[in-house]
Amino acid sequence: MSGVKTTFIESLFHQQALPLVKYLTARFKNVDEAREVAQEAWLRIYRLDHPEELENAKAFLFQTASNLSIDRIRRVNLERKHAVFEEELTRSVEDTIAAQQTLATIESALFELPIKCRQAFTLHRHSGLSYPQIASELGVSISMVEKYIIQALKHFRNKLEHKRAEGSDHPIV
């Protein structure tokens, strides 16, 4: 490094090092981050071929530091957004898996039910038939349809509670 460049940078540093860190600390509210950005700004000045030829070296230094701080803030915000997105995605995947496991448990439990009970439940929940329509379809009383539906729901609840007790931490859906 030439003597003129060295002398110029040393002089600028003695005049502007503290004001630059104070300026950046006000932006970041963190002196360590301010010092890191200031160091990057000084490095940019140092890398110039002839910093002594700058029209306004102080303005160049502070503008460089300002740009670096904006870049840093954008990067931190982007990293935060990415982390939040990743967390939400993970939670969404976990919820989907839990829902699939619950559905698999219910499907399995459905086929454990007696045939009329299974039919009543399927006609009600899947086909949307009313109790009187199901009673007519199955040739049983409306009261019996109510009993079938209650039996099915109790069976599902018991299966889900048993599955949860086995060690699955997923809530019963």
Secondary structure in CASP SS format (residue, H / E / C, confidence):
PFRMAT SS
TARGET T0000
AUTHOR 0000-0000-0000
METHOD secondary structure of the structure
MODEL  1
M C 1.00
S C 1.00
G H 1.00
V H 1.00
K H 1.00
T H 1.00
T H 1.00
F H 1.00
I H 1.00
E H 1.00
S H 1.00
L H 1.00
F H 1.00
H H 1.00
Q H 1.00
Q H 1.00
A H 1.00
L H 1.00
P H 1.00
L H 1.00
V H 1.00
K H 1.00
Y H 1.00
L H 1.00
T H 1.00
A H 1.00
R H 1.00
F H 1.00
K C 1.00
N C 1.00
V H 1.00
D H 1.00
E H 1.00
A H 1.00
R H 1.00
E H 1.00
V H 1.00
A H 1.00
Q H 1.00
E H 1.00
A H 1.00
W H 1.00
L H 1.00
R H 1.00
I H 1.00
Y H 1.00
R H 1.00
L C 1.00
D C 1.00
H C 1.00
P H 1.00
E H 1.00
E H 1.00
L C 1.00
E C 1.00
N C 1.00
A H 1.00
K H 1.00
A H 1.00
F H 1.00
L H 1.00
F H 1.00
Q H 1.00
T H 1.00
A H 1.00
S H 1.00
N H 1.00
L H 1.00
S H 1.00
I H 1.00
D H 1.00
R H 1.00
I H 1.00
R H 1.00
R H 1.00
V H 1.00
N H 1.00
L H 1.00
E H 1.00
R H 1.00
K H 1.00
H H 1.00
A H 1.00
V H 1.00
F H 1.00
E H 1.00
E H 1.00
E H 1.00
L H 1.00
T H 1.00
R H 1.00
S H 1.00
V H 1.00
E H 1.00
D H 1.00
T H 1.00
I H 1.00
A H 1.00
A H 1.00
Q H 1.00
Q H 1.00
T H 1.00
L H 1.00
A H 1.00
T H 1.00
I H 1.00
E H 1.00
S H 1.00
A H 1.00
L H 1.00
F C 1.00
E C 1.00
L C 1.00
P C 1.00
I H 1.00
K H 1.00
C H 1.00
R H 1.00
Q H 1.00
A H 1.00
F H 1.00
T H 1.00
L H 1.00
H H 1.00
R H 1.00
H C 1.00
S C 1.00
G C 1.00
L C 1.00
S C 1.00
Y H 1.00
P H 1.00
Q H 1.00
I H 1.00
A H 1.00
S H 1.00
E H 1.00
L H 1.00
G C 1.00
V C 1.00
S C 1.00
I H 1.00
S H 1.00
M H 1.00
V H 1.00
E H 1.00
K H 1.00
Y H 1.00
I H 1.00
I H 1.00
Q H 1.00
A H 1.00
L H 1.00
K H 1.00
H H 1.00
F H 1.00
R H 1.00
N H 1.00
K H 1.00
L H 1.00
E H 1.00
H H 1.00
K H 1.00
R H 1.00
A H 1.00
E C 1.00
G C 1.00
S C 1.00
D C 1.00
H C 1.00
P C 1.00
I C 1.00
V C 1.00
END
